[in-house]
Amino acid sequence: MSTQIPDRSTSKYYQQYAGTFDAQRIMEIFADSNRIALSSKKPDTAGDRFALAVEAYHQLMSMSMHGDIRASVQDTMQSLVDSFPTQVVANEALGLREKARKLKTPRKQLELLQRALEIIDRGIATNPGNRVLETAITELRREISQSEAGVT
């Protein structure tokens, strides 16, 4: 089941590109925002880029363009809408895990890993049965067990 693409008015960038007729530039903004929304380990950045992708998408849909391009933009936006809620959670937890691995003190590593686990737990609560998050939580629990052994 697909989630509905948000209405343009829901974006904090609502109408920012209204009246823009440079389809190539709007397409670049859309593509960059899509990529950053799905890859940023900072949830605020990911959320802002998701909102910008929504605005760019609606601006593109208001322009006249070839049917194949329109369908591609539609599919890309639908894919973003469907995967974003899970990906933003997974990326934030991944960022904390990466930060933990760079730390030298086991206690601080453990704190960051436990924060990552809390983030994944919240993600699973809102997206039960999600395989990406279930895999992440299994890996995190294993990593936490190893870190706990180093703390004691």
N, C-alpha and C positions, 0 to 999 in steps of 0.2 A: 504494500500500500504506500503510495506516495503522499508526501505532505504537500499542501498547497503552497504555491509560490506567494510570498507575502505581497500585499497590496503596496503600491508605491508610497502611499501616505504613511506607512509604518516605518519608513526609513528616516533616520535622522538627517539624511542628505536629500530629503524630499524636494523635488523640483530644482535641485542644484544645477542640473544639466538641461533643464527645459529650454527649448529654443536653440540648443546646440545642434548644428547640422553636420559636424565633422564626425561621420560615422566611424572612421578609422580610429580617431582618438578615443571615442566612447568605447569602441571595441577593445582598445588597449587597456583602458581603465577597468573594464569588465573582466578581462583576462587576468590582469595583475591582481585585482581585488579577489577574484575567485581563488587564485593560487595562494595568496597570503592568508585568506580566511581559512583555508584548509591546511596550512603549514605552520602558522604562527604558534609559538608555545606560550604566548601571552594572550589570555582570553579577551582582554580589552581591545587589543589590536585586531584579533580575529573577528570580534563582534563588529568593530568599526568597518572592517573591510567587507564583512558580510552585508552590512547596511549599504555600503557604497556599491557593491555588486547589485543589490536590489534596485537602487536608483539607476545605475547604468543599464541594467536589463530593461527596465521600463522605458527608458529613453530610447534604447535600440528598437524596442517593439513599436514605438511611436513613429519610427522612421520607415521609409519605404526601402526594402531590401529584397534580394533574391530569396525565393522560397526555401532553398536549401540552407542558406545562411540563417534565415529566421528559425528554421527547425533546429539547426545546430545550437544556436544561442538558447533556444527554449530547452533543449535537452541538457545543455551545460548548466543552466540555472536550476533545472529540476534536480539534477544530480547534486548540486551544491546544497540545495534545500534539504534533500534527503540525508546527506552524509554529514552536514555541518554540526548538528547537536552532539553526535558521537565523537567526531573528529576533534572538536574544540576541547572536549574533556580529555581525550587520549593524549593530545598534544601538550596540554598543561601538565599532566602527570609525567609525560616523557621529559619535559623540560626540568621538572624537579628531580627526576631520576638522574638525568645527565649532570645536573648541578651536584647532587649527592655523590656521584662517582668521583668528582674532582676534589672533594673535601678529604682532608687527612684524618680528621677526628671521627671515630666511629659513632659517637653520640650524636653529633650534628648530622651525619649521614642518615642515621636512623630517624631523626626528626623529620628530615625532608622526605624520606621514603614513606613515613607514616602520613605526612600531609598528602603525598601523591595517592596513597591508598584511600584516604578520605574523599579525595576528588573523584576517584574511580567509583567508590561506593555510591556517591551521590549520582554519578552518571548512570550507574546500573539501576538505581532507584527510579530514575525517569525513563530509562531505556532498558527494561528488563529483557534478558535473553540475548542481548547484543553480543555477538561473538568477539568483536574487537575488544570490548571492555572486559569480557569474561577472561580472555587470554591475558590482557594486561594485569588484571587483578591476581591471576595465578602467578604470573612472573614477579609481580611486586611482593606477594606474600613469601615467595621463595627468597627473594633478595632481602627482605626484612628479617627472615629467619637467619640468614647468613650474617647480617649486620648485628643482630642481637647477640650472636655467638661472640662477636668481636668486642662488644660492649661489656659483657660480664666477665 
